[in-house]
């Protein structure tokens, strides 16, 4: 990513078109439940629609294992870019954002203000599966941008992430970021956190 205000690693073609299309088709047929947040008003994970509104899609164990293996292949590149030793990644979450879904500005871990298990997260990763378009187009979505907030003292800066289908975007887990509301269509992504 060309913007130097936020340390981001962009891995284009992390998933090829065939693998990505297969995943999108699978996620479109699958059931899910409201995604949770940690560190909120309740102890542990809870659904908080004012903070995060998206669906965590249930996929077969084979799909989760295949995707996790591919994510682990990126570990050496992540370690080299961010200058940190990583052990493994959490089980990937497969997410479906429909019209109006969002995730408010937050951090994923690795900060002194987080006291739950997520404090061990070092690098967050998002894999984009759906194309993004300004105009409603079948199979694409609008809005729903992964947006980084600039570091102090430029906290009001907003830096959109690259979102090309098949691209993995990785960033330090203490980076403040959000997903803006989806304006149209369905946004499919995979997220995980490396420890």
Beta strands, then each sheet from edge to edge (+ up, - down):
strand 1: 8-11
strand 2: 32-34
strand 3: 37-38
strand 4: 45-46
strand 5: 52-53
strand 6: 55-57
strand 7: 93-97
strand 8: 102-106
strand 9: 123-128
strand 10: 131-132
strand 11: 140-143
strand 12: 146-149
strand 13: 158-160
strand 14: 168-172
strand 15: 177-179
strand 16: 182-185
strand 17: 187-194
sheet 1: 1+ 14- 9+ 17- 7+ 6- 2+
sheet 2: 3+ 4-
sheet 3: 5+ 8- 15+ 12- 13+
sheet 4: 10+ 11+ 16-
end
